């Protein structure tokens, strides 16, 4: 192998110096230049020693004489162009290849990155699920125009109906923006294989999925007046999901999450608040056609859990629900699966 992790390199087309931070395969490496990480083919980089040697001259050249009429007038240098283009938030996959015994390149794993190409900083909660079961959770923040390494996924696990789920919120809250925004990417095996084949044919290193263009504003109610009932709200069925509150995939019903002044409340009043909150997020999940919803009710006496389960048994939209051990919530959560 020509390069090793930690080697100093120079990018040939830009003449910038960087460092090798990972070996992807026998043709590609991951490099870092001025704090930015990206993959590069080995023929696109070189060791910087020749450049440094040629820049250092053993004997300074004798200065060339210039005459007055040869001196060019100074011009105001043009302002540098901003190369940062804001085009949304993306989920990026970097396949890692090895050569098998037949000399064919095969993928062993995928390196998963969250890429923020906007001017906004976000908090995010990330979850990877297989067959609807959580496998990996992460809470972090991402700065403007940067990428965040999430983790590696074994390629063979991509047959297990992977779902990459995100919940975003603003690092600096804005009263005109939504409190949070959820986005998911669900990959099917055939779709994944097609993307990797396209990547190999084009000679590219990664393939991406856009999570969103711009962080959404706060939802609002849009209404018009009608001759029948003055002031009545008339919603467009086509655009209704754009004007309702975003849904959530995980809802925490612990009373301290719902009310700051709850200690004086009776058990019946607390239960009533929790059930109203459940109904709100249940209806929003249906409106946004979510495939599933996790309700965190805690363990306790089991009264809230039993009330929710009794309601779910009567709902025709519910395909199934289960209260089993969850690595994040123990036995204190119920997972609801909706009919398609």
ABEGO torsion letter per residue (X at the ends): XABBBGBBBBBAAAGBBBBBABBABAABBBBBBGGBBBBBBAAABBBAAAAAAAABBABBBBBBBBBAAABBBBBBBBBBBBABBBAEBBBBBBBBBBBBAAGBBBBABBBBBBBBBBABBBBBBBBBBBGGBBABBBBBBBBBGBBBBAEBBBAAAAAAGBBBBBBBBBABBBAABBABBBBBBBBBAAAAAAAAAAAAAAGBABBBBBABABBBBBBBBBBBBBAABBGBBBBBAAAAAAABBBBBABBBABAAAABABAAABBAAAAAAAAAAAAAAAAAAAAAAGBABBBBBAEAEAGAAAAAAAAAAAABAABABBBBBBBAAAEAABBBBBBBX
